[in-house]
Amino acid sequence: MVSAYPPVGFFFDVVFQGENLDKEAVETRFQSVAGLSVDMQTETLKEGGENRFEHILPVRTKYSPLVLKRGLVKDSKMVKWCMDAILNFEIRPMNLLVRLLHLKRSNPSQPQADIEPLMTWKVINAWPKKWSISEFNAEQNSIAIESLELNYSYFEPLT
């Protein structure tokens, strides 16, 4: 078995677990995924009579927004889901999976390889906060990129 360590960060997908979204590759392939981050918020407590230090206590966790970027797609049920939430206040949270993938080969000399998740994070109750398109610039030869920013309750690692 070929080791998957260290994992590469360019082989991933995102799976929306909503009833109305396409299961096609166009809805799951993104150029980048950022924001799988959790931070412990703290509170400072000053103790009477103790002037040498302050107690720093954990309060709650805070999750960063998840930012998904891809080439602009004309007809997309995911973008419709975003626009319904942002423009019409029809917010329908859904779960999604962010999967870091790798090729599994039972025999290194064998050309056939299976794609399987190396690690998976389940993002709970995600809803669209922002949708944007990159700058259009006649002096550059670049792809139009759409960005989707999602807020969510929390994420949990599955594998």
Helices and strands as residue ranges (DSSP letters): E 12-16, G 25-27, E 32-34, E 38-45, E 55-63, E 66-71, H 77-88, E 94-104, E 114-133, E 145-151, E 154-157
